[in-house]
Amino acid sequence: MLGLEAKLSKDWEGKSAQDIAAAPVTAIQGVSEGDADLLLKAFGIKTVRDLGTNKYFRWAQSIATLAA
């Protein structure tokens, strides 16, 4: 177990990190199909890996960390 159960939709609990990374963004709890559509249209994000490695999201995370 990766300890991510509370952060994933039920279908993805217990899956490997590799499987989750390749999963659609809807594998993340709270990300709807509508959210997934917007992420795809705006940023070309299809998978959890795409979301986690998107340069804009990483830049924003770095700025937020520095600001804290």
MDTraj code that builds the backbone (N, CA, C; nanometers):
import mdtraj as md
import numpy as np

residues = "MET LEU GLY LEU GLU ALA LYS LEU SER LYS ASP TRP GLU GLY LYS SER ALA GLN ASP ILE ALA ALA ALA PRO VAL THR ALA ILE GLN GLY VAL SER GLU GLY ASP ALA ASP LEU LEU LEU LYS ALA PHE GLY ILE LYS THR VAL ARG ASP LEU GLY THR ASN LYS TYR PHE ARG TRP ALA GLN SER ILE ALA THR LEU ALA ALA".split()
xyz = np.array([
    [0.0824, -0.1188, 0.0000],
    [0.0000, 0.0000, 0.0000],
    [0.0874, 0.1259, 0.0000],
    [0.0410, 0.2240, -0.0720],
    [0.1160, 0.3488, -0.0819],
    [0.0684, 0.4549, 0.0173],
    [-0.0370, 0.4263, 0.0912],
    [-0.0914, 0.5234, 0.1846],
    [-0.1684, 0.6347, 0.1158],
    [-0.2156, 0.6100, -0.0046],
    [-0.2863, 0.7113, -0.0824],
    [-0.4365, 0.6871, -0.0879],
    [-0.4852, 0.5902, -0.0148],
    [-0.6240, 0.5480, -0.0277],
    [-0.7226, 0.6645, -0.0177],
    [-0.7004, 0.7571, 0.0735],
    [-0.7927, 0.8691, 0.0929],
    [-0.7844, 0.9711, -0.0201],
    [-0.6843, 0.9578, -0.1047],
    [-0.6646, 1.0541, -0.2125],
    [-0.7046, 0.9997, -0.3491],
    [-0.7458, 0.8744, -0.3526],
    [-0.7803, 0.8091, -0.4798],
    [-0.9256, 0.7659, -0.4827],
    [-0.9816, 0.7604, -0.6022],
    [-1.1145, 0.7017, -0.6142],
    [-1.1030, 0.5523, -0.5853],
    [-1.2116, 0.4958, -0.5396],
    [-1.2126, 0.3557, -0.4924],
    [-1.1538, 0.2584, -0.5938],
    [-1.1775, 0.2799, -0.7227],
    [-1.1274, 0.1877, -0.8256],
    [-0.9759, 0.1803, -0.8305],
    [-0.9080, 0.2811, -0.7787],
    [-0.7631, 0.2867, -0.7900],
    [-0.6904, 0.2566, -0.6593],
    [-0.7638, 0.2370, -0.5511],
    [-0.7016, 0.2021, -0.4234],
    [-0.6284, 0.0689, -0.4355],
    [-0.5096, 0.0626, -0.3799],
    [-0.4323, -0.0612, -0.3805],
    [-0.3538, -0.0862, -0.5077],
    [-0.3640, 0.0021, -0.6046],
    [-0.2891, -0.0139, -0.7303],
    [-0.1443, 0.0339, -0.7099],
    [-0.0570, -0.0076, -0.7981],
    [0.0832, 0.0336, -0.7905],
    [0.0980, 0.1798, -0.8320],
    [0.2082, 0.2398, -0.7917],
    [0.2364, 0.3785, -0.8301],
    [0.2416, 0.3917, -0.9820],
    [0.2949, 0.2926, -1.0489],
    [0.3028, 0.2957, -1.1950],
    [0.1634, 0.2953, -1.2574],
    [0.0746, 0.2112, -1.2025],
    [-0.0626, 0.2065, -1.2532],
    [-0.1351, 0.3386, -1.2285],
    [-0.1170, 0.3939, -1.1099],
    [-0.1836, 0.5202, -1.0763],
    [-0.1298, 0.6330, -1.1635],
    [-0.0014, 0.6376, -1.1866],
    [0.0576, 0.7425, -1.2708],
    [0.0006, 0.7379, -1.4126],
    [-0.0273, 0.6189, -1.4619],
    [-0.0811, 0.6031, -1.5972],
    [-0.2336, 0.6175, -1.6019],
    [-0.2960, 0.6285, -1.4853],
    [-0.4417, 0.6368, -1.4774],
    [-0.4915, 0.7736, -1.5228],
    [-0.6172, 0.7806, -1.5631],
    [-0.6753, 0.9116, -1.5938],
    [-0.6799, 0.9958, -1.4667],
    [-0.6824, 1.1280, -1.4827],
    [-0.6820, 1.2172, -1.3665],
    [-0.8020, 1.1949, -1.2759],
    [-0.9080, 1.1342, -1.3273],
    [-1.0246, 1.1050, -1.2445],
    [-0.9948, 0.9990, -1.1386],
    [-0.8778, 0.9368, -1.1444],
    [-0.8373, 0.8430, -1.0399],
    [-0.8128, 0.9165, -0.9089],
    [-0.7888, 1.0465, -0.9153],
    [-0.7688, 1.1271, -0.7957],
    [-0.9062, 1.1641, -0.7416],
    [-0.9259, 1.1358, -0.6146],
    [-1.0556, 1.1634, -0.5523],
    [-1.0917, 1.3109, -0.5673],
    [-1.2122, 1.3363, -0.6123],
    [-1.2604, 1.4729, -0.6265],
    [-1.2420, 1.5328, -0.7646],
    [-1.1681, 1.4655, -0.8522],
    [-1.1516, 1.5139, -0.9895],
    [-1.2620, 1.4501, -1.0740],
    [-1.3510, 1.5339, -1.1223],
    [-1.4659, 1.4849, -1.1997],
    [-1.4302, 1.4713, -1.3477],
    [-1.5216, 1.4121, -1.4222],
    [-1.5038, 1.4028, -1.5680],
    [-1.4968, 1.5435, -1.6284],
    [-1.5772, 1.6349, -1.5757],
    [-1.5742, 1.7731, -1.6234],
    [-1.4395, 1.8385, -1.5969],
    [-1.3837, 1.8140, -1.4778],
    [-1.2504, 1.8656, -1.4458],
    [-1.1475, 1.8076, -1.5419],
    [-1.1595, 1.6772, -1.5670],
    [-1.0666, 1.6094, -1.6574],
    [-1.0731, 1.6705, -1.7969],
    [-1.1938, 1.7009, -1.8431],
    [-1.2108, 1.7645, -1.9745],
    [-1.1410, 1.9001, -1.9788],
    [-1.1588, 1.9786, -1.8734],
    [-1.0952, 2.1107, -1.8682],
    [-0.9426, 2.0999, -1.8657],
    [-0.8901, 2.0060, -1.7879],
    [-0.7451, 1.9869, -1.7828],
    [-0.6901, 1.9451, -1.9193],
    [-0.7643, 1.8592, -1.9875],
    [-0.7219, 1.8150, -2.1205],
    [-0.7226, 1.9315, -2.2186],
    [-0.8303, 2.0076, -2.2205],
    [-0.8410, 2.1186, -2.3152],
    [-0.7406, 2.2299, -2.2862],
    [-0.7220, 2.2622, -2.1600],
    [-0.6357, 2.3748, -2.1238],
    [-0.4875, 2.3397, -2.1254],
    [-0.4534, 2.2177, -2.0824],
    [-0.3123, 2.1840, -2.0632],
    [-0.2683, 2.0546, -2.1303],
    [-0.3586, 1.9833, -2.1941],
    [-0.3230, 1.8562, -2.2563],
    [-0.2990, 1.7462, -2.1547],
    [-0.3549, 1.7622, -2.0355],
    [-0.3330, 1.6658, -1.9270],
    [-0.4371, 1.5550, -1.9363],
    [-0.3877, 1.4298, -1.9480],
    [-0.4754, 1.3130, -1.9557],
    [-0.4588, 1.2210, -1.8349],
    [-0.3368, 1.2098, -1.7844],
    [-0.3062, 1.1123, -1.6800],
    [-0.2602, 1.1808, -1.5515],
    [-0.2566, 1.1019, -1.4447],
    [-0.2036, 1.1517, -1.3175],
    [-0.0586, 1.1951, -1.3366],
    [0.0177, 1.1213, -1.4151],
    [0.1572, 1.1580, -1.4429],
    [0.1638, 1.2932, -1.5128],
    [0.0784, 1.3145, -1.6127],
    [0.0748, 1.4430, -1.6830],
    [0.0494, 1.5569, -1.5845],
    [-0.0444, 1.5355, -1.4933],
    [-0.0791, 1.6382, -1.3955],
    [0.0387, 1.6665, -1.3027],
    [0.1023, 1.5617, -1.2557],
    [0.2135, 1.5762, -1.1620],
    [0.3402, 1.6333, -1.2224],
    [0.3522, 1.6249, -1.3531],
    [0.4741, 1.6742, -1.4173],
    [0.4507, 1.7991, -1.5008],
    [0.3283, 1.8524, -1.4976],
    [0.2982, 1.9730, -1.5741],
    [0.3815, 2.0894, -1.5219],
    [0.4513, 2.1579, -1.6110],
    [0.5436, 2.2631, -1.5675],
    [0.4739, 2.3767, -1.4949],
    [0.3540, 2.4119, -1.5356],
    [0.2837, 2.5227, -1.4703],
    [0.2432, 2.4872, -1.3274],
    [0.1965, 2.3657, -1.3092],
    [0.1599, 2.3219, -1.1753],
    [0.2837, 2.3088, -1.0867],
    [0.3931, 2.2616, -1.1425],
    [0.5173, 2.2488, -1.0649],
    [0.5724, 2.3859, -1.0274],
    [0.5651, 2.4810, -1.1208],
    [0.6106, 2.6165, -1.0899],
    [0.5266, 2.6769, -0.9785],
    [0.3945, 2.6623, -0.9886],
    [0.3050, 2.7162, -0.8866],
    [0.3308, 2.6526, -0.7511],
    [0.3559, 2.5216, -0.7491],
    [0.3859, 2.4529, -0.6244],
    [0.5154, 2.5046, -0.5637],
    [0.6159, 2.5271, -0.6466],
    [0.7438, 2.5802, -0.5987],
    [0.7262, 2.7203, -0.5403],
    [0.6502, 2.8039, -0.6064],
    [0.6262, 2.9389, -0.5568],
    [0.5513, 2.9339, -0.4228],
    [0.4494, 2.8500, -0.4139],
    [0.3731, 2.8369, -0.2898],
    [0.4627, 2.7886, -0.1759],
    [0.5528, 2.6945, -0.2041],
    [0.6452, 2.6445, -0.1032],
    [0.7392, 2.7540, -0.0568],
    [0.7937, 2.8296, -0.1517],
    [0.8838, 2.9391, -0.1164],
    [0.8121, 3.0478, -0.0345],
    [0.6873, 3.0727, -0.0695],
    [0.6105, 3.1772, -0.0003],
    [0.5790, 3.1374, 0.1446],
    [0.5699, 3.0080, 0.1674],
    [0.5401, 2.9595, 0.3041],
    [0.6635, 2.9774, 0.3900],
])
top = md.Topology()
chain = top.add_chain()
for i, resn in enumerate(residues, 1):
    res = top.add_residue(resn, chain, resSeq=i)
    for name in ("N", "CA", "C"):
        top.add_atom(name, md.element.get_by_symbol(name[0]), res)
traj = md.Trajectory(xyz[None], top)
